[in-house]
């Protein structure tokens, strides 16, 4: 049975009415990438207010790894709801906060004592990670990367690379921040090719320290194991471990931002596990509680203990509904079935994408880690001019055919695929077929190339 069912145009009459009200009551800065007005969600499907049924390849920007409205998560939240909704952990603590902290200490990379603080969002977790490392090291500078995204709050936005629309007119930003090129091999800042480059992006750090900044002033480097909003850029296998070596030489702490890559998305619980990279602190959010607001900073106990009592916290941080949901999510992931499924999804989607790239020159690069799949679109494979308008049109067209997509990339020219990990093969294939048709339609009929991606 087809997963997509289109009853009206998109947006339909009910959706148009709600979107018109939205224009009056919601600021234009709160952008939505599709015209889908959700009414009901289950598994990998979203049904809108006009009864159109969509396949979801966005998953709430990577927040619904275990699927929409998973019954196991709903039961856990409902059970907690019947006990109590809120006490504030800093007033009257509860066991699920403590047991979730214990659980994440066990699941995150690193065989050492760890402690965890819970927050409400990924950006809030990043802000707290920065506070913690500055307090622990008595250093102020944070090293971050081009094309990175770490959130929209003031401190997190300073670390975020993309200017428009996130930073235009929003400054000044938190200082001191240093930014260096990521291992973005398709668009190498050093105009070299891996592996003959010898990881020039890492080698350049020592020269950067010699010429521009005393490394003894740097508290930490914050890095996404795979760039998320920056374009689903998968670094070379030795990038993160080599980066960690440089940091250790200079007493610089490492923070892994696993907000989008974590909680099973890449086929491991955390993407760091693919890279032999053990960060001092790890930040998780998004799929941690399957859409209930929850984020975490997990780190070495001695670093996490640096701020004194009252130095960390938040009224709603680690609320009991979210911790109950997170336990349910981890129960679903720890048996390994969904982790294996992530790799199956990724392989299937990558094969389809590479086959299409062999016919459509608009696709300049295909990359993935697990079920985190990106297709970078370019107007010319030689010059690699970003195809932003084409990407926008593909997202729009796919929506009219029942597939929800969102773009990524500093230049807005990456189609990212984030299907829920419990999606069926039939749903996945149907969604990929829609995507194929939309890319071919936008690229133009009859385009052929022998280039290998």
C-alpha positions as CSV (number, residue, x, y, z in Angstrom):
1,X,0.0,0.0,0.0
2,X,1.3,3.4,-0.9
3,X,2.5,5.5,2.0
4,X,1.8,8.8,0.2
5,X,-1.8,9.9,-0.3
6,X,-2.5,13.4,-1.8
7,X,-6.1,14.6,-1.4
8,X,-5.6,18.3,-2.1
9,X,-2.9,20.5,-3.5
10,X,-0.3,21.5,-0.9
11,X,-1.1,23.6,0.9
12,X,-4.7,22.6,1.0
13,X,-7.6,24.9,2.0
14,X,-7.4,24.2,5.8
15,X,-3.6,24.6,5.7
16,X,-3.8,27.9,3.8
17,X,-6.2,29.2,6.4
18,X,-3.8,28.3,9.3
19,X,-0.8,29.7,7.4
20,X,-2.6,32.9,6.8
21,X,-3.2,33.2,10.6
22,X,0.4,32.3,11.1
23,X,1.5,35.3,9.0
24,X,-0.5,37.6,11.4
25,X,0.6,36.1,14.7
26,X,4.0,34.5,14.3
27,X,7.2,36.5,13.4
28,X,8.6,36.1,9.9
29,X,11.9,35.0,11.4
30,X,10.3,31.7,12.5
31,X,10.7,30.1,9.0
32,X,9.1,26.8,7.9
33,X,10.6,25.0,5.0
34,X,7.4,23.3,3.8
35,X,3.7,24.2,3.6
36,X,2.7,21.1,5.5
37,X,0.5,21.8,8.5
38,X,0.6,18.7,10.6
39,X,-2.4,17.1,12.2
40,X,-1.2,13.6,13.0
41,X,2.1,11.8,12.9
42,X,3.0,8.1,13.2
43,X,6.2,6.2,12.4
44,X,7.6,7.8,9.2
45,X,4.3,9.5,8.1
46,X,2.8,12.9,8.7
47,X,-0.9,13.6,7.9
48,X,-1.8,17.2,7.4
49,X,-4.9,19.1,8.3
50,X,-6.3,18.5,4.7
51,X,-5.8,14.7,5.1
52,X,-2.8,14.6,2.8
53,X,-0.3,11.9,3.8
54,X,3.4,12.5,3.6
55,X,6.6,10.4,4.0
56,X,8.9,12.3,6.4
57,X,12.6,12.5,5.4
58,X,13.2,15.3,7.9
59,X,12.2,13.7,11.2
60,X,11.8,17.1,12.9
61,X,15.4,18.0,11.9
62,X,16.7,14.7,13.1
63,X,14.7,14.6,16.3
64,X,12.4,11.6,15.6
65,X,15.0,8.8,15.1
66,X,12.8,6.2,16.7
67,X,9.8,7.4,14.7
68,X,6.8,9.7,15.3
69,X,4.6,8.9,18.3
70,X,6.3,5.6,19.1
71,X,3.9,3.7,21.4
72,X,6.7,2.8,23.8
73,X,7.7,6.4,24.3
74,X,4.1,7.5,24.6
75,X,3.5,4.9,27.3
76,X,6.6,6.1,29.3
77,X,5.5,9.7,29.1
78,X,1.9,8.9,30.0
79,X,3.0,6.9,33.0
80,X,5.2,9.8,34.3
81,X,2.4,12.3,33.5
82,X,0.1,10.4,35.9
83,X,2.8,10.7,38.7
84,X,3.9,14.3,38.4
85,X,4.8,16.8,35.7
86,X,7.3,19.1,37.5
87,X,9.1,19.7,40.7
88,X,12.3,21.3,39.4
89,X,15.3,18.9,39.9
90,X,17.1,21.7,41.9
91,X,14.2,21.8,44.4
92,X,13.0,18.2,44.7
93,X,15.2,15.7,42.7
94,X,13.8,12.6,41.1
95,X,15.3,9.2,40.3
96,X,14.9,9.3,36.5
97,X,17.2,12.3,36.2
98,X,19.9,10.4,38.1
99,X,19.4,7.1,36.3
100,X,19.5,8.8,32.9
101,X,22.7,10.5,33.9
102,X,24.1,7.2,34.9
103,X,23.0,5.6,31.6
104,X,24.5,8.3,29.4
105,X,27.8,8.0,31.3
106,X,27.8,4.3,30.3
107,X,26.8,4.9,26.7
108,X,29.0,7.8,25.7
109,X,32.6,7.1,24.6
110,X,35.3,7.0,27.2
111,X,36.3,4.6,30.0
112,X,36.4,7.2,32.8
113,X,34.2,8.7,35.4
114,X,31.6,11.0,33.9
115,X,28.8,13.3,35.1
116,X,25.8,14.7,33.2
117,X,23.7,17.9,33.3
118,X,20.4,18.0,31.5
119,X,19.1,21.1,29.7
120,X,16.1,22.0,27.4
121,X,17.7,22.3,24.0
122,X,20.9,21.7,22.0
123,X,21.8,25.4,22.0
124,X,21.4,25.5,25.8
125,X,23.6,22.5,26.2
126,X,26.3,24.1,24.0
127,X,26.1,27.3,26.1
128,X,26.6,25.2,29.3
129,X,29.4,23.2,27.8
130,X,31.2,26.4,27.0
131,X,30.6,27.7,30.5
132,X,32.0,24.5,32.0
133,X,35.2,24.3,30.0
134,X,36.0,28.0,30.6
135,X,35.5,27.5,34.3
136,X,37.5,24.3,34.4
137,X,40.5,25.6,32.3
138,X,40.5,29.2,33.4
139,X,40.9,29.9,29.7
140,X,38.4,31.9,27.6
141,X,38.9,31.2,23.9
142,X,36.9,28.6,22.0
143,X,38.1,27.1,18.8
144,X,35.3,26.2,16.3
145,X,35.0,25.4,12.6
146,X,33.8,26.9,9.4
147,X,30.4,25.6,8.2
148,X,29.5,24.5,11.8
149,X,26.1,25.0,13.4
150,X,25.9,25.0,17.2
151,X,22.6,26.8,17.9
152,X,20.9,30.2,17.8
153,X,21.3,31.5,21.3
154,X,23.9,34.3,21.8
155,X,26.9,32.2,22.8
156,X,26.0,29.3,20.5
157,X,25.4,31.6,17.6
158,X,28.9,33.0,18.0
159,X,30.1,29.4,17.3
160,X,27.7,29.0,14.3
161,X,29.4,29.7,11.0
162,X,26.6,30.5,8.6
163,X,25.9,34.2,8.5
164,X,22.6,34.5,6.6
165,X,20.0,34.1,7.9
166,X,21.2,33.2,11.4
167,X,23.6,36.1,12.3
168,X,22.6,39.0,10.1
169,X,22.0,42.0,12.4
170,X,22.2,39.9,15.6
171,X,25.7,40.9,16.8
172,X,27.9,41.5,18.6
173,X,28.7,38.0,19.5
174,X,30.4,36.2,22.4
175,X,34.2,36.5,22.2
176,X,36.9,35.3,22.0
177,X,36.0,32.8,19.3
178,X,38.5,31.4,16.7
179,X,37.3,29.7,13.5
180,X,39.3,27.4,11.2
181,X,38.4,25.2,8.2
182,X,36.6,21.9,8.7
183,X,37.7,18.7,6.8
184,X,35.3,19.5,4.0
185,X,37.1,17.5,1.3
186,X,34.6,18.4,-1.5
187,X,35.4,22.1,-0.9
188,X,38.9,21.9,0.6
189,X,40.0,25.3,1.9
190,X,43.6,24.3,1.1
191,X,42.8,23.1,-2.5
192,X,44.2,19.6,-1.8
193,X,42.9,16.1,-2.1
194,X,42.6,13.5,0.7
195,X,44.6,11.4,1.6
196,X,47.6,13.0,-0.3
197,X,46.9,16.2,1.6
198,X,48.1,14.6,4.9
199,X,45.1,16.3,6.5
200,X,46.2,19.8,5.8
201,X,43.3,21.1,7.8
202,X,44.8,19.6,11.0
203,X,48.4,20.3,10.1
204,X,47.6,24.0,9.6
205,X,46.5,24.3,13.3
206,X,50.1,24.3,14.6
207,X,50.9,27.1,12.1
208,X,47.8,28.9,13.1
209,X,48.9,28.7,16.7
210,X,52.4,30.0,15.8
211,X,51.1,32.9,13.8
212,X,47.8,34.0,15.3
213,X,47.0,32.8,18.8
214,X,48.7,31.4,21.9
215,X,47.1,27.9,22.3
216,X,47.5,28.2,26.0
217,X,44.6,30.6,25.9
218,X,42.2,28.1,24.2
219,X,39.8,26.4,26.6
220,X,38.3,23.9,24.1
221,X,37.6,23.0,20.5
222,X,33.9,22.2,19.7
223,X,33.4,20.0,16.7
224,X,30.5,18.1,15.0
225,X,31.7,14.6,14.0
226,X,29.6,15.2,10.9
227,X,28.6,18.7,9.9
228,X,24.8,18.9,10.2
229,X,23.4,22.2,9.1
230,X,26.7,22.8,7.3
231,X,25.9,20.2,4.7
232,X,26.2,16.7,6.1
233,X,29.9,16.8,5.6
234,X,31.6,13.5,6.6
235,X,35.3,14.0,7.5
236,X,38.1,11.6,6.7
237,X,38.4,8.7,9.2
238,X,41.4,10.1,11.0
239,X,40.4,13.7,11.2
240,X,38.9,13.7,14.7
241,X,41.6,11.6,16.2
242,X,44.3,13.8,14.7
243,X,42.5,16.9,15.9
244,X,42.3,15.4,19.4
245,X,46.1,14.7,19.4
246,X,46.8,18.4,18.6
247,X,44.5,19.5,21.4
248,X,46.1,17.2,24.0
249,X,49.5,18.6,23.2
250,X,48.3,22.0,24.2
251,X,45.9,21.2,27.0
252,X,42.9,22.1,24.9
253,X,39.7,20.2,25.9
254,X,37.5,18.7,23.2
255,X,33.7,19.0,22.9
256,X,31.8,16.8,20.5
257,X,28.5,18.3,19.3
258,X,26.4,15.2,18.7
259,X,23.1,17.1,18.7
260,X,22.2,15.9,15.2
261,X,24.6,13.0,14.8
262,X,23.9,11.2,18.1
263,X,21.2,8.8,19.4
264,X,21.6,6.2,16.7
265,X,21.5,8.4,13.5
266,X,24.8,7.2,12.2
267,X,24.5,3.5,13.0
268,X,26.2,3.9,16.4
269,X,24.8,5.4,19.5
270,X,27.2,8.3,18.9
271,X,29.1,9.2,15.8
272,X,32.3,9.6,17.7
273,X,32.4,5.8,17.9
274,X,33.1,5.6,14.2
275,X,36.3,7.7,14.6
276,X,38.2,6.5,17.6
277,X,37.5,9.9,19.1
278,X,36.8,10.2,22.8
279,X,35.9,13.8,23.7
280,X,36.2,15.4,27.1
281,X,32.6,16.6,26.8
282,X,29.8,15.4,24.6
283,X,26.6,17.4,23.8
284,X,23.4,15.5,22.9
285,X,19.8,16.6,22.2
286,X,17.3,16.3,19.4
287,X,16.4,12.5,19.3
288,X,17.4,12.0,22.9
289,X,13.8,12.3,24.1
290,X,12.0,11.8,20.7
291,X,10.7,15.3,20.5
292,X,10.2,16.1,24.2
293,X,12.6,18.9,24.9
294,X,15.8,17.5,26.4
295,X,19.5,18.0,26.0
296,X,22.6,16.8,27.8
297,X,26.2,17.7,28.5
298,X,28.1,14.5,29.5
299,X,31.8,14.9,30.4
300,X,34.7,14.0,32.5
301,X,33.6,14.1,36.1
302,X,36.4,16.4,37.2
303,X,35.6,18.9,34.5
304,X,31.9,18.8,35.0
305,X,32.4,19.3,38.8
306,X,34.4,22.6,38.2
307,X,31.4,25.0,38.6
308,X,30.2,25.2,42.2
309,X,26.7,24.5,43.6
310,X,24.2,26.7,41.8
311,X,26.5,27.4,38.9
312,X,24.6,25.1,36.6
313,X,20.9,24.4,36.2
314,X,17.5,25.6,34.8
315,X,13.9,25.5,35.9
316,X,12.7,23.1,33.4
317,X,16.0,21.4,32.6
318,X,15.8,17.6,32.7
319,X,12.1,17.7,33.4
320,X,10.5,14.3,34.4
321,X,8.5,13.9,31.2
322,X,11.6,14.3,29.1
323,X,13.7,11.9,31.2
324,X,11.0,9.3,31.0
325,X,10.9,9.7,27.2
326,X,14.7,9.5,27.0
327,X,14.8,6.2,28.9
328,X,12.2,4.8,26.5
329,X,14.3,5.9,23.5
330,X,17.4,4.4,24.8
331,X,15.5,1.1,25.6
332,X,14.5,1.0,21.9
333,X,18.1,1.7,20.7
334,X,20.2,-0.4,23.1
335,X,19.2,-3.8,21.6
336,X,21.0,-2.7,18.4
337,X,18.2,-3.4,15.9
338,X,17.6,0.3,15.0
339,X,21.3,0.9,14.9
340,X,21.7,-1.8,12.3
341,X,18.7,-0.4,10.5
342,X,20.4,3.0,10.3
343,X,23.2,1.4,8.2
344,X,20.7,-0.5,6.0
345,X,18.8,2.7,5.3
346,X,22.0,4.6,4.5
347,X,23.3,2.0,2.1
348,X,20.0,1.8,0.3
349,X,19.6,5.6,0.0
350,X,23.3,6.1,-1.0
351,X,23.0,3.5,-3.8
352,X,20.0,5.2,-5.2
353,X,21.7,8.6,-4.9
354,X,24.8,7.5,-6.7
355,X,22.8,5.8,-9.4
356,X,21.0,9.1,-10.0
357,X,24.2,11.1,-9.9
358,X,25.5,8.9,-12.7
359,X,22.6,10.4,-14.9
360,X,22.1,13.9,-13.5
361,X,25.1,16.2,-13.3
362,X,23.3,18.5,-10.8
363,X,24.4,16.1,-8.1
364,X,28.0,17.0,-7.4
365,X,28.7,14.9,-4.3
366,X,27.0,12.1,-2.3
367,X,28.1,11.5,1.3
368,X,26.8,9.7,4.3
369,X,27.5,8.2,7.7
370,X,24.8,5.6,8.6
371,X,21.4,7.1,7.9
372,X,22.7,10.7,7.7
373,X,22.8,11.2,3.9
374,X,23.6,14.3,2.0
375,X,23.6,15.2,-1.7
376,X,25.3,18.4,-2.7
377,X,23.9,20.0,-5.7
378,X,26.0,22.1,-8.1
379,X,25.4,23.9,-11.4
380,X,28.7,22.7,-12.8
381,X,30.8,19.8,-11.5
382,X,34.1,21.5,-12.5
383,X,33.4,24.9,-10.8
384,X,31.1,23.4,-8.1
385,X,28.9,26.5,-8.1
386,X,26.2,25.8,-5.5
387,X,22.8,25.2,-6.9
388,X,20.8,26.8,-4.1
389,X,17.7,27.8,-6.1
390,X,17.5,24.3,-7.6
391,X,17.7,22.8,-4.2
392,X,14.9,25.0,-2.9
393,X,12.8,24.0,-5.9
394,X,13.4,20.3,-5.3
395,X,12.3,20.6,-1.7
396,X,9.1,22.5,-2.8
397,X,8.3,20.1,-5.6
398,X,8.8,17.0,-3.4
399,X,6.4,18.4,-0.8
400,X,3.7,18.7,-3.5
401,X,4.3,15.0,-4.2
402,X,4.1,13.9,-0.6
403,X,7.7,13.9,0.5
404,X,9.0,16.1,3.3
405,X,12.6,17.2,2.8
406,X,14.8,20.0,4.3
407,X,17.9,21.5,2.8
408,X,21.3,22.1,4.4
409,X,24.7,23.6,3.7
410,X,26.2,27.0,4.1
411,X,25.0,27.8,0.6
412,X,21.7,26.0,1.0
413,X,22.5,23.5,-1.8
414,X,22.5,20.2,0.0
415,X,19.5,17.8,0.1
416,X,19.7,16.0,3.4
417,X,17.9,12.8,4.2
418,X,17.0,12.1,7.8
419,X,14.3,9.4,7.7
420,X,13.1,7.8,11.0
421,X,15.1,4.7,11.6
422,X,12.0,2.5,11.8
423,X,10.9,3.5,8.2
424,X,10.0,0.4,6.1
425,X,11.8,-0.4,2.9
426,X,8.6,0.3,1.0
427,X,8.2,3.8,2.5
428,X,11.9,4.5,2.0
429,X,11.8,3.4,-1.6
430,X,8.6,5.4,-2.3
431,X,10.2,8.5,-0.8
432,X,13.4,8.0,-2.8
433,X,11.4,7.6,-6.0
434,X,9.7,10.9,-5.4
435,X,13.1,12.5,-4.8
436,X,14.5,11.0,-8.0
437,X,11.7,12.4,-10.0
438,X,11.9,15.8,-8.5
439,X,15.7,16.1,-9.0
440,X,15.4,14.9,-12.6
441,X,12.6,17.3,-13.2
442,X,14.5,20.3,-11.9
443,X,17.8,19.3,-13.5
444,X,16.1,18.9,-16.9
445,X,15.0,15.9,-18.8
446,X,17.6,13.9,-20.7
447,X,20.7,15.1,-18.9
448,X,23.5,12.5,-18.9
449,X,27.0,12.3,-17.7
450,X,29.7,9.6,-17.3
451,X,31.3,11.4,-14.4
452,X,31.8,9.3,-11.2
453,X,30.7,10.7,-7.9
